Amino acid sequence: MVYDGIILSLLIGLLRGGNFKGIAHINLRGGWLFPILLGIEICIFMLQNKIDIIGQASNVLFLLIYVVGLIFLWMNRHQPGFLVIFAGVFLNFIVMAVNGGRMPVSIEAAQTLGREYVEILKAGIYGKHEAIHASTVLPFLGDIIPLSPPYPRRQVISIGDVVMNVGAFLFVQHLMVNGQNNPSSHQTAHEGR
């Protein structure tokens, strides 16, 4: 979902007369962490059903990824939108942490994804997701918001995902419109190292 928000933000940034100069000068503290975390998460998804030990530890591994991600976001909290992104990630982390490291998904909302997905979800864990059930804690923070046409992709998202997208939108808009010719915005990114 965050990728959708970034793409939309790029398009709106261009419509507002912005350009990619500010994006070319992104300098985040610990910026190398994000691609590593993404790679680890993809590896867990691919291997958790093939290697037992990864499958058994996947919930803890997902939570650790979130913790490191939150540290990265906090390190860059001076960047426009990053505190909002932090809040969204934190909401997702909280609901996963109190539910054993899995993101609860509404079966009703998941209907938009098709019967096959719903059946897999009902059968147990799918990736880092599990169906919302009677003992789910804070279910309203889970994936409960269905997106379907006219939205380009069918998916189910959480309140945390929405908040993250708002933060990502603010950050990209700053880079494309406000930060494009503002050397001080690049200087700020170097401060505190």
Backbone as a ProteinNet text record, in pm:
[ID]
protein_1_A
[PRIMARY]
MVYDGIILSLLIGLLRGGNFKGIAHINLRGGWLFPILLGIEICIFMLQNKIDIIGQASNVLFLLIYVVGLIFLWMNRHQPGFLVIFAGVFLNFIVMAVNGGRMPVSIEAAQTLGREYVEILKAGIYGKHEAIHASTVLPFLGDIIPLSPPYPRRQVISIGDVVMNVGAFLFVQHLMVNGQNNPSSHQTAHEGR
[TERTIARY]
82.5	0	85.8	198.5	282.9	336.9	363.4	414.4	310.7	183.4	76.3	77.6	93.4	96.2	213.9	328.3	447.1	426.5	372	347.1	248.8	139.5	42.5	107.6	190.3	257.3	352.1	421.9	510.4	430.3	317.1	233	180.8	133.8	81.8	194.3	311.7	426.8	458.6	451.1	475.1	365.9	240.3	128.5	140.7	202.1	221.1	343.9	408.4	524.3	655.6	652.6	775.4	857	975.2	1059.8	1133.2	1220.8	1287.8	1421.9	1457.8	1588.1	1600.5	1494.3	1498.2	1512.2	1447.4	1455.5	1596.8	1662.6	1799.6	1896.1	1857	1946.8	1902.7	1818.8	1776.5	1900.1	1908.2	2019.5	1963.1	1924.7	1863.7	1965.8	1956.2	2043.2	2005.4	2104.6	2078.4	1998.8	2007.3	1929.5	1952.3	2065.7	2097.4	2011.2	1948.9	1867.9	1743	1678.3	1550.4	1560.8	1655.7	1662	1698.8	1778.6	1814	1691.1	1613	1491.3	1392.6	1378.3	1287.9	1333.8	1463.5	1518.5	1497.8	1519.4	1499.1	1352.7	1261.4	1119	1077.4	1129.1	1098.8	1151.1	1272.5	1330.7	1244.6	1196.7	1111.2	984.1	920.4	799.2	824.5	938.7	968.5	1005.4	1066.8	1122.5	1041.2	944.8	877.4	795.9	751.5	677.9	767.6	896.6	990.4	1089.3	1123.9	1220.8	1150.2	1135.1	1056	1099.7	1230.1	1276.6	1241.1	1245.6	1207.6	1057.8	979.9	835.5	797.4	866.3	835.5	876.6	982.5	1032.4	984.9	905	870.6	797.8	711	639.6	736	834.6	934.7	1021.4	1057.1	1139.8	1066.5	936.1	858.6	856.7	840.2	839.3	975.4	1083.7	1217.6	1238.5	1188.1	1196.4	1124.6	1007.3	932.6	1009.7	1071.4	1147.1	1261.6	1337.5	1448.8	1395.4	1283.2	1221.6	1179.3	1123.6	1083.1	1204.7	1314.8	1438.5	1486.8	1485.3	1525.7	1438.2	1307.1	1215.7	1240.1	1263.9	1288.8	1419.4	1520.3	1648	1629.6	1527.9	1503.9	1378.6	1338.8	1213.1	1211.7	1329.1	1336.1	1289.8	1283.7	1238.7	1087.5	1038.7	894.3	819.2	716.6	632.9	679.7	802.7	855.3	791	749.9	679.5	542.5	481.5	352.9	373.6	477.3	509.4	536.3	614.1	645	515.5	420.3	293	219.5	217.6	150.3	217.3	350.5	424.1	403.3	402.3	382.7	244.8	140.9	6.7	7.2	72	80.4	162	271	354.3	275.5	202.9	126.3	27.7	-51.5	-153.5	-88.5	25.6	95	155.1	214.7	280.6	180.9	61.7	-36	-109.8	-84.1	-146.8	-42.9	63	161.8	248.1	263.5	351.2	284.2	151.8	77	-18.9	-39.2	-135.1	-272.8	-369.6	-504.8	-573.9	-646.7	-716.7	-864.3	-948.6	-1092.8	-1131.9	-1202	-1248.9	-1345.4	-1431.3	-1527.4	-1454.5	-1354.1	-1278.5	-1198.9	-1150.1	-1068.6	-1149	-1280.8	-1364.3	-1329.1	-1283.5	-1247.6	-1126.5	-1049.9	-929	-955.8	-1077.8	-1113.3	-1125.4	-1200.5	-1230.3	-1104.4	-1009.8	-888.3	-809.6	-794.5	-722.2	-795	-927.6	-1006.6	-990.3	-992.6	-977.3	-839.7	-735.9	-599.9	-592.3	-653.2	-652.2	-726.5	-839.8	-916.8	-841.6	-761.7	-690	-574.8	-528.1	-416	-346.3	-215.3	-134.6	-99.3	-112.7	-71.8	31	156.9	262.1	269.6	251.4	250.2	108.2	9.1	-131	-205.2	-308.4	-399.7	-539.7	-639.8	-778.1	-811.6	-891	-942.2	-1039.4	-1025.3	-1114.3	-1155.5	-1230.1	-1288.3	-1182.9	-1065.4	-963	-863	-885.8	-795.5	-801.9	-683.5	-673.1	-660.2	-731.8	-730.5	-759.6	-865.2	-891.8	-912.2	-956.2	-980	-850.1	-733.6	-605.2	-551.5	-621.7	-579.5	-614.8	-594.2	-630.6	-781.9	-852.6	-998.9	-1060.9	-977.7	-1028.1	-1007.7	-1117.1	-1102	-1089.9	-1000.3	-988.4	-1015.1	-1104.3	-1137.1	-1172.4	-1192	-1220.1	-1328.8	-1308.1	-1215	-1069.7	-1039.2	-899.4	-824.6	-703.7	-634.2	-600	-577	-540.1	-631.9	-670.2	-749.6	-656.1	-690.1	-611.4	-690.7	-640	-701.5	-592.9	-625.8	-525.4	-571.6	-478.8	-506.9	-507.9	-553.2	-546.6	-400.1	-311.5	-168.4	-115.3	-162.7	-121.2	-164.2	-286.1	-336.5	-248.9	-218	-135.3	3.5	62.7	194.2	192.9	86.1	76.1	66.2	-3	-9.7	130.5	207	343.8	433.3	422.7	503.3	467.5	338.2	292.2	356	353	411.4	561	630.6	774.8	807.2	737.9	764.3	728.2	616.6	578.9	686.1	738.7	846.3	967.3	1006.4	1123.9	1102.8	984.5	960.7	927	855.6	808.3	887	897.7	964.6	1115.5	1163.3	1306	1383.9	1316.7	1385	1498.6	1480.3	1585.2	1627.5	1607.5	1633.9	1753.6	1873.7	1993.5	1987.1	1912.3	1905.6	1836.3	1743.7	1676.3	1774.3	1871.5	1972.6	2072.3	2102.3	2195.6	2136.8	2004.5	1940.2	1958.2	1951.5	1963.8	2101.7	2203.3	2339	2365.4	2287.8	2311.8	2282	2350.4	2323.8	2393.6	2485.5	2556	2673.1
-120.7	0	125.6	124.5	243	277.1	173.7	198.7	273.1	239.3	309.3	457	484.3	622.7	699.7	633.4	699.7	732.7	638.1	662.3	777.9	777.5	886.5	1019	1016.8	1139	1192.1	1101.5	1144.1	1212.5	1153.7	1212	1349.6	1360.4	1489.5	1592.1	1547.1	1636.8	1695	1611.6	1660.5	1757.7	1725.9	1814.5	1950.1	1949.6	2074.4	2152.4	2104.7	2174.3	2131.2	2026.5	1976.8	1894.5	1851.7	1765.4	1667.4	1588.3	1481.3	1523.7	1652.5	1697.4	1671.1	1702.5	1681.1	1534.4	1447.7	1302.7	1252.3	1310.7	1269.5	1301.2	1394.8	1436.5	1384.5	1281	1225.3	1177	1216.3	1170.8	1142.1	1017.3	977.7	909.4	933.3	863.9	716	629.9	485.9	443.8	521	492.5	353.2	294.7	160.7	53.8	89.8	-8.1	-50.8	45.1	15.9	-95.8	-89.5	-200.1	-333.9	-330.1	-454.4	-514.9	-431	-480.3	-536.5	-468.2	-514.9	-649.7	-663.6	-790	-904.2	-876.3	-978.7	-1021.1	-922.2	-954.7	-1040.4	-1008.9	-1088.1	-1230.6	-1244.2	-1377.7	-1458.4	-1394.5	-1464.7	-1513.3	-1425.3	-1464.1	-1586.5	-1585.5	-1692.9	-1824	-1815	-1934.9	-1990.1	-1913.4	-1956.2	-2084.1	-2114.3	-2238.9	-2351.5	-2321.1	-2422.1	-2467.3	-2376.3	-2407.2	-2390.1	-2499.8	-2500.7	-2396.6	-2386	-2294.2	-2148.8	-2111.7	-1976.2	-1958.1	-2058.7	-2051.6	-2035.4	-2108.9	-2102.7	-1969.3	-1908.3	-1782.7	-1660.3	-1681.3	-1568.9	-1457	-1490.7	-1383.6	-1295.2	-1355.4	-1278.2	-1197.9	-1259.5	-1190.3	-1069.1	-1082.7	-969.4	-856.1	-890	-786.8	-718.1	-794.6	-734.3	-638.3	-675.7	-586.5	-455	-465.8	-345.7	-260	-323.4	-248.9	-172	-239.1	-172.1	-61	-87.4	15.5	137.7	114.1	225.7	306.5	237.7	307.6	395.4	340	415.7	540.6	523.4	636.9	742.4	696.9	791.2	867.9	799.5	865.4	977.8	965.7	1064	1147	1157.4	1224.6	1372.7	1432.2	1572.7	1590.9	1482.8	1491.2	1513.6	1597.6	1619.8	1488.9	1464.6	1345.6	1222.8	1222	1100.4	1066.7	1167.3	1136.9	1076.5	1118.6	1060.6	916.1	891.6	754.5	668.9	723.4	652.7	612.3	704.9	675.8	561.2	560.8	453.1	318.7	316.6	191.7	143.5	237.8	201.4	138.8	192.2	133.2	-10.6	-34.8	-171.3	-261.5	-207.1	-284.8	-326	-230.7	-259.2	-373	-364.9	-468.5	-603.7	-603.3	-730	-783.5	-695.5	-738.9	-802.6	-745	-798.9	-920.4	-953	-1070.2	-1171.6	-1184.2	-1289	-1267	-1142.7	-1113.9	-1127.5	-1135	-1146.4	-1029.2	-986.2	-880.1	-941.9	-905.2	-959.4	-900.2	-984.7	-942.9	-976.3	-880.7	-902.7	-995.5	-1104.7	-1197.5	-1125.9	-1040.6	-967.5	-877.5	-803.5	-715.3	-795.8	-913	-996.4	-1056.1	-1051.1	-1102.3	-1033.5	-908.4	-835.7	-897.6	-978	-1038.3	-1173.1	-1223.2	-1349.4	-1464.4	-1564.2	-1679.2	-1756.3	-1769.8	-1847.4	-1785.7	-1653.1	-1585.7	-1604	-1589.8	-1604.7	-1744.8	-1847	-1985.3	-2008.1	-1953.6	-1966.8	-1896.9	-1778.9	-1702.8	-1777.1	-1836.8	-1912.1	-2036.9	-2093.4	-2217	-2193.7	-2071.8	-2045.7	-1917.2	-1920.7	-1800.4	-1787.5	-1666.8	-1638	-1525.2	-1557.9	-1457.7	-1411.8	-1284.2	-1232.6	-1202.6	-1257.7	-1228.7	-1349.3	-1318.5	-1421.4	-1361.1	-1444.7	-1396.8	-1341.4	-1236	-1183.5	-1286	-1315.4	-1410.5	-1351.9	-1427.9	-1376.1	-1328.6	-1390	-1352	-1248.7	-1198.4	-1097	-970.1	-916.7	-794.4	-675.9	-568.6	-446	-473.3	-548	-583.1	-461.9	-348.2	-229	-171.8	-215	-171.8	-268.7	-378.3	-476.2	-431.9	-522.5	-496.4	-512.7	-400.1	-403	-316.8	-244.6	-151.4	-213.1	-255.3	-315.8	-208.9	-231.6	-145.2	-230.1	-183.6	-255	-151	-192.8	-95.7	1.8	128.5	184.5	198.4	162.6	164	63.4	98.5	13.1	-129.3	-147.7	-281.1	-321.1	-448.1	-499.8	-530.1	-478.6	-505.9	-469.2	-514.4	-482.5	-414.9	-299.3	-220.2	-186.9	-135.9	-98.9	52.4	98	240.8	285.4	200.3	232	252.9	171.3	187.9	323.9	365.3	495.4	606.6	598.9	700.8	703.3	586.3	579.8	649.6	626.3	687.5	838.5	889.9	1035.4	1089.5	1023.2	1066.4	1058.4	948.2	932.5	1041.6	1072.8	1179.1	1312.6	1345.5	1472.1	1478.5	1367.5	1364	1383.3	1308.7	1318.3	1457.7	1513.8	1649.4	1750.1	1734.5	1823.6	1812.9	1690.2	1671.1	1727.6	1704.5	1742.5	1890	1947.4	2084.8	2183.2	2156.2	2250.7	2234.8	2111.4	2086.4	2087.2	2109.5	2094.5	2195	2317.4	2417.9	2479.8	2405	2458.4	2388.2	2445.4	2379.7	2352.1	2435.8	2415.8	2286.2	2238.1	2111.6	1996.1	2009.7	1903.7	1912.5	2037.2	2056.8	1996.9	2014.4	1959.8	1810.6	1745.5	1600.2	1556.4	1643.7	1605.3	1632.2	1719.3	1756.1	1638.8	1635.5	1533.2	1402.2	1400.3	1274.9	1257.6
0	0	0	71.8	78.5	-60.2	-141.5	-276	-359.2	-341.4	-411.1	-374.8	-245.7	-198.9	-254.6	-266.7	-320.4	-467.7	-544.1	-686.8	-705.1	-627.4	-634.5	-597.9	-495.8	-451.9	-559.7	-628.4	-737.4	-847.8	-884.1	-989.2	-947.5	-823.8	-775.7	-766.4	-725.1	-719.8	-856.3	-959.7	-1096.2	-1138.8	-1105.6	-1140.2	-1069.4	-952.4	-876.3	-924	-1029.6	-1084.1	-1022.3	-944.4	-883.8	-982	-936.4	-1018.8	-927.4	-987.5	-913.2	-854	-864.2	-812.3	-662.6	-587.8	-443.3	-407.3	-485.5	-460.5	-484.7	-585.3	-617.5	-504.3	-416.4	-308	-171.1	-169.1	-39.9	35.4	160.2	244.2	382.8	403.9	530.4	619.5	748.1	842.6	842.1	826.3	822.8	701.2	593.4	472.7	416	443.5	395.9	463.8	578.1	651.3	574	505.8	441.4	337.9	240.8	144.4	208.6	314	382.3	450	519.9	585.9	484	371.9	266.8	212.8	189.7	141.1	239.6	367.9	471.3	475.5	468.4	473.2	353.5	235.2	115.8	132.6	186.4	210.2	307.7	413.2	510	441.7	361.3	288.5	201.6	130.4	35.4	104.3	222.1	285.3	402.5	455	578.1	561	439.6	417.1	367.4	348.1	298.3	405.4	495.6	601.6	735.4	807.3	931.3	1032.5	1055.2	1160	1126.7	997.2	956.1	974.5	938.4	957.3	1102.9	1191.8	1335	1396.3	1341.9	1398.6	1320.8	1215.7	1128.2	1201.1	1296.1	1366.9	1445.4	1509.7	1585	1488	1375.3	1276.2	1219.4	1191.9	1141.6	1243.9	1370.5	1474.4	1485.9	1472.7	1477.3	1360.9	1243.4	1127.3	1158	1220.4	1256.1	1356.8	1455.4	1557.2	1491.8	1405.3	1337.3	1247	1178.5	1094.4	1174.6	1292.2	1378.6	1424.6	1454.5	1493.7	1377.8	1256	1136.8	1119.7	1132.6	1117.2	1225.7	1348.4	1457.1	1435.7	1383.2	1353.5	1251.2	1166.8	1061.3	1086	1212.2	1246.1	1207.9	1186.2	1143.9	999.4	922.9	783.6	779.1	688.1	676.6	652	730.4	712.9	788.3	838.3	899.4	1033.2	1108.5	1233.9	1204.1	1094.1	1053.7	1008.2	929	887.3	1011.2	1105.4	1229.6	1300.4	1308.9	1376.5	1307.5	1173.9	1100.2	1121.5	1113.7	1135.1	1278.6	1373.5	1513.4	1535.5	1471.4	1482.9	1431.9	1317.5	1264.2	1356.6	1410.1	1501.4	1625.9	1684.1	1806.3	1783.9	1676.3	1654.9	1627.1	1558.6	1534.8	1664.8	1744.5	1868.6	1965.2	1977.5	2073.2	2017.8	1890.5	1830.1	1782.5	1859.1	1832.7	1711	1667.2	1553.8	1418.8	1415.8	1290.1	1274.8	1151	1122.1	1104.4	1190.6	1176.3	1053.1	981.7	859.7	872.4	838.5	838.5	724	757	653.2	559.5	615.9	532.8	433	480.6	391.5	289.4	331.5	243.1	127.9	135.7	26.5	-105.5	-98	-220.9	-290.4	-217	-273.7	-340	-323	-386.8	-288.3	-330.1	-244.6	-205.3	-299.4	-271.4	-155.7	-157.6	-49.6	83.4	80.4	202.9	260.2	174.1	220.9	282.3	218.2	273.3	408.4	417.9	542.3	653.1	619.8	718	764.9	674.8	706.7	804	813.5	904.6	869.8	874.9	854.9	708.4	656.9	519.5	526	500.4	513.9	658.3	678.1	815.3	860.1	791.6	819.7	876.5	955.2	1003.5	1012.7	1005.7	1010.8	1148.6	1150.8	1277.2	1333.8	1463.5	1530.3	1665.3	1740.7	1866	1964.6	1964.8	2063.4	2010.3	1890.7	1835.2	1920.4	1951.8	2031	1934.4	1962.8	1881.8	1733	1702.7	1563	1471.5	1527.1	1445.6	1387.8	1441.9	1387.1	1282	1260.2	1160.2	1019.8	925.4	785.7	773.1	777.8	779.5	669.8	594.3	492.9	355	288.3	155.3	46.6	-47.4	-164.5	-288.6	-372.1	-496	-601.6	-728.4	-834.5	-792.6	-823	-921.8	-875.5	-750.1	-707.8	-794.9	-841.1	-939.2	-892.9	-762.7	-714.1	-600.1	-600.7	-489.1	-372.8	-257.3	-138.2	-13.3	98.4	227.6	310.8	365.7	435.6	577.9	655	793.8	809.6	925	958.1	957.3	1007.8	1007.7	866.9	770.9	630.9	577.3	611	566.3	623.4	753.7	818	755	729.1	664.3	529.8	452.4	320.2	327.9	428.5	446.2	470.5	556.8	584.8	462.8	387.6	266	165	155.2	65	103.6	231.8	278.7	248.2	268.1	244.8	96.9	10.9	-133	-184.4	-136.8	-178.9	-139	-18.2	26.9	-65.5	-97.5	-182.9	-322.3	-378	-517.4	-534.8	-440.2	-457.7	-371.6	-243.2	-152.7	-151.8	-164.6	-149.5	-278.5	-392	-520.4	-541.9	-497	-514.9	-382.2	-276	-143.1	-81.7	-96.8	-45.3	104.2	178.6	323.2	358.5	271.1	299.9	288.5	197.1	184.4	298.4	340.3	450.8	578.2	599.6	719.7	725.8	609.5	607.6	651.1	632.1	671.4	817.6	878.6	1017.7	1111.3	1219.9	1319.7	1292.8	1197.1	1166.2	1258.1
[MASK]
+++++++++++++++++++++++++++++++++++++++++++++++++++++++++++++++++++++++++++++++++++++++++++++++++++++++++++++++++++++++++++++++++++++++++++++++++++++++++++++++++++++++++++++++++++++++++++++++++

